[in-house]
Amino acid sequence: MRKAWLFTLAAALVAGAMLWGSTPSAWAIKAFSDQFRAKYVKEKPASDREKEFAEAVTKANCLVCHEGKSKKDRNPYGKQLAELLDRKTDRDNVEKIQKALDKVAKMKFDPKKKDSPTFGELIAAGKLPGAPPDEKKEEKKDQTQP
């Protein structure tokens, strides 16, 4: 009887460890994520672009603001939001979250580049704000003659 109980306990621990290790960690603060969705993701997308953006946000989830393997790793969009919001004190302050989203939307993805799009422009174009914008690649003409 004791062996059966120990076997059951060991099996439960192994199963629990396997499940715990396979679940992705939640990086984003739910309130921040919810407010981003409320502001930018249409409940009923009217166009393909809106639908694709909604799907991209759902797929990216935490990666709208984060990158890498640590919750402290943020993409450029997440870094700007982190400057304006505190995860502990601001999570229930909807007004402050919305103001921070508005302020960051006006900031450039890469402030060092004059022609860099703002985060709001990326979102309006249906792109995730933390992903690098598509850079126009200039085709170099081959100057050699055949």
N, C-alpha and C positions, 0 to 999 in steps of 0.2 A: 504494500500500500504506500509506503514511504517513497519507494523508488518511482512509482507512477506519479506521485505528486511532484517530486523533484524533476522528473522528465517533463511534465506539463509546464512547470515554472520555467525551466531552461528553454523550452520551445517558445514560450510566450516572450521571454526576454530576447531571444534571437529574432523573432518576428518583429518585435517592437523596435529593435535596433535597426533592422533592415528598412522598416517603414520610415523611421525618423531620419535615417541617412538619405533616403531618396526624395524627401519632400523639400522643395525649394524654400529657402529662407525668405521671409517677407522683409524687404528692405524699406519700402516706402511707408511713410506715415499714412494710414488709411484716409484720414481727414484731408490731407494735402492731395492725395490721389483723387479722392471723391470730388474735391473742388475743381481740380484740373478738368476732370471729366465733365462736370456740370457746366464749366465755362466753354470748353472747346469741342466736346464730342456731342454731336446731335443725337437726340433720342431716336428720331426717325430720319435717317439720312435721306436727303432729297436728290443727291447726285452720287455718281460713282466715286468721285473724289472724297466726299464726306463718308461714304461707306468704307472705303479703303483706309481712311484716316482712323475711323472708329476701330476697325480691325487691327490696325497697326498699334494703336494705343492698348488695346486689349492684349495683344500678343506681347508687346514690350513690357507692360505692367510696370514694375519697379524701374525698368531701364529707361523710362521716360526721363528720369532725373539721375539715375545711377548707372555705373558701369563697373566692370571688373568683378572681383570676387569678394570684396569687402563692402559692407554697407556704407563705409566712409568714403568710398570711391564714387565721385560724382562726375557726370559729364558737365560741359560748360553751362547748360541750362540749370542743372541741379546745384552747381556751385553758386550761381547768382541767387537762386531761391534760398539757399542755406545762409547767405549773408543777411537776408531779410526776415527769415522765419526761424524760430526756435522750436524744435520738435516737441519739447516738453510743455512749454508755456503757451504756444500758439495753436495747438491742435484743435482747440474748441473755438477759436476766434475766426469765424467764417469771413467777417469783414476784412480782417488783416490778411488772411490768406488770399482773398480776391484782389486786394490792393497790391499785394506782392506779385501776383500773377500778371496784373496789368502793368506794373512797373518793369518787370523782367521782359515782358513782351516787347517793350520799346528799346531794349538793349540789343546791341549787335552781337551776333554769334562770336565773331572775332573782332574785338575792339581795335586791334592793330591794323586791320584792313579797312580802308575807306569804303570799299564796295561790298563789304560783308553784309548779308541780310540780317535783319533783326529776328529775334526768336518768334515774334508775332507774324512776320512775313513768312517764315518757314511753316508755321502752323496754318496760316491762311492758304499756303500752297499745298497743304495736305501732307506735310512732312513732320516727322517727330522733331521737336525743338532741340534735343540733345545730340542728334546725329549731324555729322558734318554736312553742310550744303554741297550739292553737286557743283563742282568747279568746272568751268568751261575749259575744255582742253583744246588748246590751239594746235591745229595741225601744222607741223613744220613741213614746208615745201622743200623737196630735195633740190638743192641748187646745182647738183652735178649734172652734166649733160651725158646722154648715152653714147 
